[in-house]
Amino acid sequence: MALSKAVELAKTMVNQTPIKIFTDNRAAIQASSNPKSKNHIARQIFLSLLSSPNIKLNWIKAHAGYFGNESADLQAKSAADSETTNIHQIKFSKAFFKNTSKEVPDSRVAANLGRCNHRSTNPQYHP
């Protein structure tokens, strides 16, 4: 998700100077380089990079002391630990629901796991 936001922000730059985006998420780079990826976010990144050849993705080692990377990790941890995270803004993949349904013992709940009431303040699954 962060990589997608970074690419979209880079696309708004007026000049066509080379832009390098550094990430420690090698899987995101690989998925974004695959035009046949089943992940819709990865496909969006791929198309954005295809239309903006001045934007390049670069992998860096995680937890190696890179200032921007360490700062991003701290912000992500802070958001994850926050009680104010709005779960209604989180987009779950089909794979998430498929994998989660394997862990749910009640077959009625597993079959309808994707139908979640996103309008309520307390999401509930409705079998």
Buried (B, 14 or more C-beta within 10 A) or exposed (E): EEBBEBBEEBBEEEEEEEBEBBBBBEEBBEBBEEEEBEBEBBBBBBEBBEEBEBBEBEEEEEEEEBEEBEEBBEEEEEEEEEEEEEEEEEEEEEEEBEEBBEEEEEEEBBEBBEEBEEEEEEEEBEE
